[in-house]
Amino acid sequence: MIPFKVVCCNCGKEARRDEWRWRDDCGGVFDIVLDFQGREFPELVDVKEENIRRYAQFLPVEGLPSVHQGWTPIVKKTIAGVEVNFKLEYLSLGGSFKDRGAYVSTAKAKELGVKGIIVDSSGNAGISFSLMGLLSGINVDVFVPKHAPEGKKNLLRLLQANVHEIDGDRMDVNREAIKAEREGFVYVGHWWNPYFIEGEKTMAYEAYEQIGSSDYVVVPVGSGTILLGLYKGYQELVELQVLNKVPEIIAVQACGYSKICRDLGAKERCLTKSKLADGIAIADPPRRRQIVEAVKRTNGHAIIVEDEEIKESLVELRRLGFIVEPTSAVPYVALKQSIKEGFIKPKSKVLLPLTGSGLKLVDELIEIKECLKM
């Protein structure tokens, strides 16, 4: 394992590594900082593994569990002269990209002797943590909005999670989850948790090994963990001198939940809040400043999408063979718009993660399909 530090992004203070910390006393978020001095990417990769353990040396955890997480396939399509590489994160064990962060976070919690973990979620993060908790012998409490999709809530119960339904929005759910921390039970929510981002960065490593460099990455933004994970992974590949630069990041949010995109200069064209993109319905994530800075550093841009566009893109993605949830269609809307408006140039190479499975939301997808016929 590469030497690492846990550092507050706000005040720069270094935290202890032998206890679970998700927020500094100053209120700042933590990041993991690795020391790559004198190391090279090939020597750090365990080529015998085709899962996250392939990158165990890059992860600040001892004893990663023998579970097949990661190494999701990539499907290449040519769209309007652009090479689009769809990374099928929805085919992971728990059906979303959040499996990566939950895998690393749960392993770290177990390493530190934690009895139980607490997470707030619209569904996918809770499912990922519940699955990893079940496999690791750790109790899991999941706080979800009462209006979260029934399919996701039923799956949480099937995975033996203690489900707490909160009457309110995602910010209310977050507050209730944090209040539930107690002796031996720690909050691992991905909005704050630095180990979650460490899991997400492995997607960038995989994409590099699978397709080489990319010109653009198009990602949905809620809490921002997938964007920050990809940014960190690509940044580390640059530091290790295997890439010349981080791809330009196109951040995408849904109407009504678009503070980050507006910070980046995007214009919101709709008056009503999105009802479809529940996976990114987060009004003001704690890593907001970090997300904005990451997009700016890559010379990227931001796009805000509407529910009608999401519906149409869901249909198009199914015709391409991808059964995904509405949130996964959000970056596809932005991809088409970015090509049309000339942000993405012909003959470019794009990485587009498809983040969550539609099989958890069959009833909702049928309802959307029926609405399109009207």
C-alpha positions in Angstrom: 0.0 0.0 0.0 1.3 3.5 -0.9 1.9 5.8 2.0 -1.0 8.2 2.5 -2.3 11.1 4.5 -5.9 12.2 5.5 -6.0 15.9 5.0 -8.7 18.5 5.6 -9.4 20.5 2.4 -10.5 23.5 4.3 -7.7 24.1 6.8 -5.0 21.7 5.6 -4.8 19.8 9.0 -3.8 16.2 8.9 -6.1 13.7 10.6 -5.3 10.5 12.4 -5.6 7.4 10.2 -6.5 4.9 13.0 -10.0 6.3 13.6 -13.0 6.9 11.4 -13.2 10.6 10.4 -15.6 12.0 7.8 -15.6 15.7 8.8 -12.9 17.9 10.4 -13.5 20.0 13.5 -13.4 23.1 11.3 -16.3 21.7 9.2 -14.1 20.9 6.2 -14.2 17.7 4.1 -11.2 15.3 4.1 -9.2 14.0 1.1 -6.8 11.1 0.9 -3.4 12.2 -0.4 -1.0 9.4 -1.7 2.8 9.7 -1.9 3.8 8.3 -5.3 7.5 9.3 -5.0 9.6 6.9 -7.0 6.7 4.6 -8.0 5.4 3.7 -11.5 1.9 2.7 -12.5 2.7 -0.7 -14.0 4.6 -1.9 -10.9 1.6 -1.0 -8.7 -1.0 -2.9 -10.7 -1.8 -6.5 -9.9 -2.6 -7.8 -13.4 -3.8 -11.2 -12.1 -6.9 -9.4 -10.6 -9.7 -8.2 -12.8 -11.5 -6.3 -10.1 -10.8 -3.5 -7.7 -8.1 -5.5 -5.9 -6.1 -5.0 -9.1 -5.4 -1.5 -7.7 -5.0 -2.5 -4.0 -1.7 -0.6 -3.8 -3.5 2.6 -4.7 -6.1 2.2 -1.9 -5.7 3.3 1.7 -7.1 0.0 3.1 -5.6 -3.2 4.4 -7.3 -6.5 3.6 -9.7 -5.8 0.7 -12.4 -8.5 0.6 -12.5 -11.2 -2.1 -15.6 -9.8 -3.8 -15.8 -9.1 -7.6 -16.3 -5.4 -7.7 -15.2 -3.2 -10.5 -13.6 -4.0 -13.9 -16.9 -3.2 -15.6 -17.0 -3.5 -19.4 -16.9 -0.7 -21.9 -19.0 -0.7 -25.1 -17.9 1.6 -27.9 -20.4 3.4 -30.1 -19.9 6.0 -32.8 -22.3 8.9 -32.4 -22.2 11.8 -34.9 -18.5 11.1 -35.6 -17.5 10.9 -31.9 -16.2 7.7 -30.3 -18.4 7.2 -27.2 -17.2 4.7 -24.6 -20.1 3.7 -22.4 -18.7 2.2 -19.1 -21.3 -0.1 -17.8 -21.2 0.6 -14.1 -24.8 -0.6 -13.8 -23.6 -4.2 -14.3 -21.7 -4.1 -10.9 -22.9 -6.4 -8.1 -25.2 -3.8 -6.5 -26.3 -2.3 -9.8 -24.5 1.0 -9.6 -21.2 2.8 -9.6 -21.5 3.4 -5.9 -20.4 -0.2 -5.3 -16.9 1.0 -5.8 -17.0 3.5 -3.0 -19.0 1.3 -0.7 -16.5 -1.6 -1.2 -13.5 0.5 -0.1 -15.4 2.4 2.7 -16.8 -0.8 4.2 -13.4 -2.5 4.1 -11.9 0.5 5.9 -14.6 0.6 8.5 -14.0 -3.1 9.2 -10.3 -2.6 9.4 -10.9 0.1 12.1 -13.2 -2.3 14.1 -16.5 -0.6 13.4 -19.7 -2.5 14.4 -22.1 -0.8 12.1 -22.3 1.8 9.4 -24.9 4.5 8.8 -25.6 5.9 5.3 -28.1 8.3 3.8 -29.3 7.5 0.2 -31.9 7.9 -2.5 -31.4 4.2 -3.0 -28.3 3.2 -4.8 -25.7 4.1 -2.2 -27.8 2.3 0.4 -28.0 -0.8 -1.7 -24.2 -0.8 -2.3 -23.4 -0.4 1.4 -26.1 -2.9 2.5 -24.6 -5.5 0.1 -21.1 -4.9 1.3 -22.2 -4.9 5.0 -24.0 -8.2 4.4 -20.8 -9.7 2.9 -18.6 -8.2 5.6 -20.7 -9.0 8.7 -21.3 -5.3 9.5 -24.7 -3.9 10.5 -26.1 -1.2 8.1 -28.6 1.5 8.8 -29.9 3.3 5.7 -31.8 6.5 5.8 -33.9 7.2 2.6 -36.6 9.7 1.5 -40.1 8.3 2.0 -40.7 9.0 -1.7 -37.7 6.9 -2.8 -38.5 4.2 -5.4 -40.2 1.2 -3.8 -38.0 -1.2 -5.8 -34.9 0.2 -4.2 -36.4 0.2 -0.7 -37.5 -3.4 -1.1 -34.0 -4.4 -2.2 -32.5 -2.7 0.9 -34.7 -4.8 3.1 -33.8 -7.9 1.2 -30.2 -7.1 1.9 -31.1 -7.0 5.7 -30.5 -3.3 6.1 -32.3 -1.3 8.8 -34.3 1.1 6.6 -35.4 4.5 8.0 -37.8 6.4 5.8 -37.7 10.1 6.3 -40.5 12.5 5.3 -38.4 15.2 3.5 -35.9 15.9 0.8 -32.3 14.6 0.6 -30.9 17.3 2.8 -33.4 16.3 5.5 -32.4 12.6 5.1 -28.7 13.6 5.4 -29.3 15.4 8.7 -31.2 12.5 10.2 -28.5 10.0 9.2 -25.8 12.1 10.8 -27.8 12.5 14.0 -27.9 8.6 14.3 -24.2 8.2 14.9 -23.5 6.4 18.1 -20.8 4.3 19.8 -19.5 1.8 17.3 -21.8 3.0 14.5 -20.2 5.5 12.1 -21.6 7.7 9.4 -20.2 6.7 6.0 -22.3 8.8 3.7 -20.7 9.4 0.3 -21.2 13.2 0.4 -18.4 13.5 2.9 -16.6 10.2 3.1 -13.0 10.4 1.6 -12.7 6.6 1.3 -15.7 6.6 -1.0 -13.9 8.8 -3.6 -10.9 6.4 -3.4 -13.1 3.6 -4.6 -14.6 5.7 -7.4 -11.2 6.7 -8.7 -10.5 3.1 -9.8 -13.0 3.7 -12.6 -10.4 6.1 -14.2 -7.6 3.5 -13.8 -9.8 0.9 -15.5 -10.8 3.1 -18.3 -7.2 4.0 -19.0 -6.3 0.3 -19.2 -9.3 -0.5 -21.3 -9.3 2.3 -23.9 -6.3 4.5 -23.1 -6.7 8.3 -22.8 -10.0 10.1 -23.3 -10.7 13.7 -24.5 -13.9 14.1 -22.5 -15.7 12.6 -19.5 -19.5 13.2 -19.2 -20.8 12.6 -15.7 -24.0 13.3 -13.7 -23.5 15.3 -10.5 -25.4 14.9 -7.3 -23.0 14.7 -4.4 -20.2 14.8 -7.0 -18.4 11.6 -5.9 -18.2 10.1 -9.4 -16.9 13.3 -10.9 -14.3 13.8 -8.1 -13.4 10.1 -8.2 -12.7 10.2 -11.9 -10.9 13.5 -11.6 -8.7 12.1 -8.8 -8.0 8.9 -10.7 -7.0 10.7 -13.9 -5.0 13.3 -11.9 -3.0 10.4 -10.3 -2.4 8.9 -13.7 -0.9 12.2 -14.8 1.2 12.3 -11.7 2.5 8.8 -12.5 3.3 10.1 -16.0 1.1 7.6 -17.9 -1.2 10.4 -19.2 -0.4 13.9 -20.3 -3.6 15.5 -19.0 -6.9 14.9 -17.3 -9.9 14.7 -19.8 -12.2 17.7 -20.0 -15.1 17.1 -17.6 -18.6 17.8 -18.6 -20.7 18.1 -15.4 -24.5 17.5 -15.8 -27.3 18.2 -13.3 -31.1 18.1 -13.5 -33.4 21.1 -13.3 -34.0 22.3 -9.7 -30.8 20.7 -8.4 -28.2 22.6 -10.4 -26.3 25.0 -8.1 -22.9 23.5 -9.3 -23.7 23.9 -13.0 -24.9 27.4 -12.4 -21.7 28.1 -10.5 -20.0 27.0 -13.8 -22.1 29.4 -15.9 -24.8 27.0 -17.2 -28.3 28.5 -17.7 -31.3 26.7 -16.3 -34.1 26.7 -18.9 -36.9 25.1 -16.9 -39.1 26.2 -14.0 -39.9 22.9 -12.4 -37.7 20.5 -10.4 -36.8 17.2 -11.9 -38.9 14.3 -10.7 -36.9 11.6 -12.6 -33.3 12.1 -11.7 -33.7 11.2 -8.0 -30.2 9.8 -7.8 -28.8 13.4 -8.2 -31.5 15.4 -6.4 -29.1 17.0 -4.0 -29.5 20.8 -3.5 -26.1 21.8 -2.0 -23.4 19.0 -1.6 -20.6 19.7 0.9 -17.9 19.2 -1.8 -19.5 21.8 -4.1 -16.4 24.0 -4.3 -14.1 21.0 -5.1 -16.4 19.9 -7.9 -16.5 23.3 -9.5 -12.7 23.6 -9.2 -12.2 20.2 -10.8 -14.3 21.1 -13.8 -12.6 24.4 -14.3 -9.1 22.9 -14.0 -9.9 20.5 -16.9 -11.4 23.4 -19.1 -14.7 21.5 -18.9 -18.2 22.9 -18.8 -21.7 22.3 -17.4 -25.1 21.4 -18.7 -28.6 21.4 -17.0 -31.1 18.9 -18.4 -34.9 18.6 -18.2 -37.1 15.6 -17.5 -38.5 15.5 -21.1 -34.9 15.2 -22.4 -34.2 12.4 -19.8 -37.3 10.5 -21.0 -36.2 10.6 -24.6 -32.7 9.6 -23.8 -33.9 6.6 -21.8 -35.6 5.3 -24.9 -32.5 5.9 -27.0 -30.3 4.1 -24.5 -32.6 1.1 -24.4 -32.4 0.9 -28.2 -28.6 0.8 -27.8 -29.0 -2.1 -25.5 -28.6 -0.3 -22.1 -31.3 -0.9 -19.4 -30.5 2.0 -17.1 -32.3 4.2 -14.6 -33.3 7.8 -15.4 -30.3 9.3 -13.6 -28.1 7.4 -16.0 -29.7 9.1 -19.0 -28.7 12.5 -17.7 -25.2 12.5 -19.2 -26.4 11.1 -22.4 -28.6 14.2 -22.9 -25.5 16.3 -22.2 -23.4 14.3 -24.6 -25.8 14.9 -27.5 -26.1 18.6 -26.7 -22.3 19.0 -26.4 -21.8 17.4 -29.8 -24.6 19.5 -31.3 -23.2 22.8 -29.9 -19.6 22.0 -30.8 -18.2 21.5 -27.3 -17.3 17.9 -28.2 -15.4 17.8 -31.5 -15.7 15.1 -34.2 -13.2 12.3 -33.9 -13.0 12.9 -30.1 -13.0 10.1 -27.6 -15.5 10.3 -24.8 -16.0 8.3 -21.6 -19.6 8.1 -20.4 -20.3 6.0 -17.3 -23.8 4.5 -17.2 -24.3 4.7 -13.5 -27.3 2.7 -12.3 -29.4 -0.3 -13.4 -33.0 0.2 -14.6 -33.9 -3.3 -13.3 -34.5 -1.8 -9.9 -37.1 0.6 -11.4 -39.1 -1.4 -13.9 -42.5 0.0 -12.8 -41.2 3.6 -13.0 -39.6 2.9 -16.5 -42.9 1.4 -17.7 -44.8 4.5 -16.5 -42.3 6.8 -18.3 -42.7 4.8 -21.5 -46.5 5.1 -21.3 -46.2 8.9 -20.7 -44.2 9.2 -23.9 -47.1 7.6 -25.9 -49.6 10.2 -24.7 
